[in-house]
Structure formats: C-alpha cells, structure tokens
Amino acid sequence: MTWVKVGGAALNQTPLDWEGNARNIAEAIRIAREEGIGILCLPELCITGYGCEDAFHGTQLQETVFDVLEEILPETDGMAVSVGMPIYHKTALFNTACLIVDGRIVGFRPKQHLAGSGLHYEPRWFKPWPRGVRDEVTVRGRNYPIGDLVFDVGGVRVGFEICEDAWVAQRPGGEMARRGVDVILNPSASHFAFGKYEVRKRFVAEGSRAFHVAYIYSNLLGNEAGRIIYDGGVLIGTGGRLAAAGPRFSFRPVLVTGAVFNIAVNRMNRARNGGFEPDFSPGGAEPAVGLEFPPVEPCLQSPRYAAWENGPHVKEEEFARAIMLGLFDYLRKSRSHGFVVSVSGGADSSAVACLACLMIETAHQELGHEAFCEALAHIPDLRQAETDVQRISRLVHCVYQATANSSETTRAAAEEVVRSLGASMACVNVESLVRGYVSTIEGVLGRKLTWEQDDLALQNIQARVRGPGVWLLANVKKALLLATSNRSEAAVGYATMDGDTCGSLSPIAGINKTYLREWLRWLEKQGPEGLHPVPALAAVNRLPPTAELRPGESGQTDEGDLMPYAVLDFIERASILDKLPPVEVFHLARAHFPEYAPAQMGIWVERFFRLWCRNQWKRERYAPSFHVDDENLDPKTWCRFPILSGGFERELQQLKRVVADLSDGVAAAKED
C-alpha cells in the first residue's frame, strides 16, 4: 500500500436535527464509498450541529448523541470516518472527533484550542483538552481511548487538528508529525468571512508541507443556525500544495471531495528533512485497528475552482453567494412560504430584494426543479411554478408605501427594480395613517406638531406607520419579513425602531453602506457569474441615499444628516473593531481624509461616538443578521457594549481641545 484516497465532506447541518443530520452523514459516507475514499473527514460537531448554544448542556443531549452515533456505525463498513460530536468526560464537556473504523469506535480526539473570540463562545460550553494527556472514557459500558492521540489505521497513522487547533501559533500538527502521523484530519465549523478562504488554503498547504502529511480540511455548509453562514470548501493538501478543493456556497446538503496521496513519498520527505526529530518519549500504545483500503490509481491532482473564484470580483461574488445561501436555508429551515420586502427605491431595500430574487434563480439553477421543490416542499404549489419569474413572483412580495414626503423618483426606481426582478409589487399610500397618528397626538398635547419643534418625531412616525402593513402582509403570506437596515445605520442608530427595522431577519445588517453601494453598481453592470446583471438598478444607483422623511424642499440626504458614509465606516472600524479612543480615531481619519478641515472631522468623530453610545439599545433589538466579515456589530454574537454608559464624555472633551488647538493653528497659518 503506497497510494491512499482520502476525502472530506461539507454538510449542511441544523442544531438538534438528529434525523436530518444523521441522514446527511450517511449520505456523505455513501458517496465517499462509491468514490473509493478510504479515510473520510466529516465536519466539527456534525452530529449535534455546531450552533446548539446552551442546549449543549441539556441533560438528554449526550444520550441522544450516542443513539445517533450507534446508527452511524454500520454505515462505515470498510472505511475510516471521523465524526464530530460532544462528549461528557470527568465532569466536563469536550468537543471531540470520534474516529470510526469498519463499524467500530476506535477512540476520541478532543479539541485542544477553543474558539472564544468574535462570534465564537466555545469556552462557555466546552473545556480545552490538555496537550499530551491520554485517558479512557466509558461509553455505554465500553472503554475507549480519549485524548491527544494518533491512530494507526491499517498502517496509516491518523492525527487531528480540530478547527481552531490549526489557527493558533502552536499547532498540534507539529507534535503529531514527530510521532509519525501520515494524515491530519481537520473537522471544522469555520464561518464565512471575506478573505478567510485564502487563509484556510494557506494553512492546509503549509500544514501538509511542514508536517509531511496529507491534510484534509472539512467544513460545515450553509446557514446552520440563523446568523452564521458556512461556505463549505473542503480542502486537501499534500507535499505543500493543494490537491483538491470542494465547491463553496452550494445549495446541496452534502458535498464530498477526495484526492489520492502517496504515503511513502511523504514519509521519505520527512526522513530526509534535516530539521525533523522523531519523538521517542514514552506515551503508551497508540490505538490501532486493521483496515484494507480500496485500491487506487496513482495520480497527481490539482484543485478545481469555480470561474468566479479566479476573477477580479471575488468579494462581490462572495457577498452575493453568502447572503443568497443564507436566505435559502433560513427560508427552508424556518418553513416560511416566502419573503416580504418593504422597498423604498433606495440602495438597502433594493439590495435585499435583488438578493432574495437572485437566490431563487441560483438555487433552482444548481439543484434543478425537482430538488429545489423538494427542499422547499412545505411551500404549496411550488412545483407548478415552471419559470424563474413564476417562482420569484410566488416567493418574493415587495411593497412601496408612500407618504406625503415620498417622491415619484423613488417610487419609479423601486417599481423598475422589482418588476425587472420578477417579484410581485404593490404601491400603497399610507399618508392617511400618518395624519391620523399626528392628529391623535396633537389632541393629546393640545398643540400642533411642527417640523421646527418635532422634527424627529414627525420623521419617525412615517417610518413606523409602514411597519404594521408589511407585517400583516407577511403574516397572511406566511412569509419572512426582511429588514433592510445596514451596518452603517446600526452603528449610529439611523433607523426607526418598529419602522424600517421591522423584520424577522436582517440580511444586510452585517455590511456597511459604502461597500453595499459599490456592490449595487457591480450588480447593475455585471452580476454574479452564471446569472445576469440587474440594469434597472441604474435608477437606484444614481440617487443620493435619503430617508425621504422630511418635506422635499429640505433636500434631506443620509450623508447630510450624518456624514459621508466613507468617513462613517472608517470611524466605525477604528473605534469599534480596533477599539481606539476618539482622539486617535480623529488623527487617523484626518490622515485618511485630508480633504476635510480638522473642525469638520472633529464634529463627525464626536457625532459618531455620541450616536454609538446613545443607540446601543437599538442594536440589541435588531433582527438576526448574517455575518460576512469580522466587523459585525451584533451584540448577541459579536460586539458587546453597555446599553447605559458614560458616553466617552471625558474622551470627547479631550477631542474638542485637540480640534480647537489644530483649528487655531490652521487659522494662524493662513494669517501668516
């Protein structure tokens, strides 16, 4: 035996969906067997689902995990399969990979480094396994090895790095290489973020080079639990290069990717490495089990990527495909019958409508009619919709709700975009509802409400009046109402609670307005590979963003109310992600935007910090949002901040002094 075929699977799992998760696992094993794969790596915690949260501590969970594990065992005949699951041992819960060989449990390898930053809270549920420690765990009356183990499977030595283990400086792979490992399996639950795929490719290729192993990385796929989107993307490396790469952002629930590698070559390369020193320390016998691997033909493989992954617009493609996949899974897992979008003719609602409609086209294109309808079998009469337009009009419902301050320009833009997409469209006038509320409160106060005295209240009631109608439509249609707020608005609270924030899901709340506008211009002209552009977006893209809540003669724009979106997004990143104080944010912003005077930049930085602190309560109430980068403001999973705080008062006073000194210096220089 010199050549062995190994593989990894991307699975679309759901927390606590025992039957569905087991079905996907069995299907992955079946596909791998048909493809002659002898060693298969399944994703992290694939039995339970990764996003179980505090349900990991349920008293019945462990018994159910073992029930499912026993159902899986017979499926692994003639194969070695790694299955992710939690295991309770010595009064602690561990995130482990269970290695099954030929229908038998060989042992458990717990995760050594827990993910506890960003949206990850693994230390809340699990304990890290100490390096070098090996023990025994009793499972239903039988003892199995557990710990920092290397497994001998039919003469092939198999080790593990579980997700975060590969992202830390002191990777376990180095020690396993000294123990003669041939294959490293990395069962992961690695969420999508811009640029992250390139990091994964590097650590897989580099791990295979430095450790002289075949390195198999598997991952979850899809919108598993509501907020996080997994892009799949199985990777297999050997000899310092990638041999195979699985599809990303697929709508299929199970994807298996395999590659062959030469054990003898890797071993000899390790032996000839002058820096390699084998580990002779006593550690007890390693778990060993016999297995006859399927014969394979020697070959050298190279990864195949989708055309768009090598194109000039990878970020635009990733954003579109991540949100579309997230929407599809949310639709089917929530068993909703479609989407409702309150469109305004602006960038945000247009983006949401486009993503929902393009998702239907993309999913149907990949899955085919039968599998598409089967995935959404809870939606009545979907099989009778035979064209994209019929499916889109059946599933996406848009409403434009005008007040006295709405313009014909935005109405026409909204209608043009929605009609071009094929979604259903309705235009209604809600001015009478606005007047009714205003009149009622005028009676309570005993005075007229005026723009001079009651500006924000009169703006907010217009946005708020639009909420009940679209909620009613969503309820009648049994559909999900999609909120249309973006991250820039969330940062400064430029949104009306129970108005434009209404929704069960907020698909673009994780992306800033600057990028969203760039993306819409790309979608207008080009669009995702294999789909089409949306030329009707030209009507939206040429308009300045505006809430249209003040009378038309006021010339209201978002950037006039706040600041240029590019400046806002820069300040948000520096202050919230990088945690810099106002003065440092000010100096950085001045250097980045030299066209603005110090006094003006000082006003904007102060405005941002005050609005940020004042509006934390709004961010706490936002509908669940998708994570697409490492700068999310979601307080439930990423960016925690007190609802009540001192508001950076001391720091902002310091900022004012710095700005005053700079402004005085500029004025003096002009006089000279």
Disulfide bonds with the S-S distance in Angstrom:
none
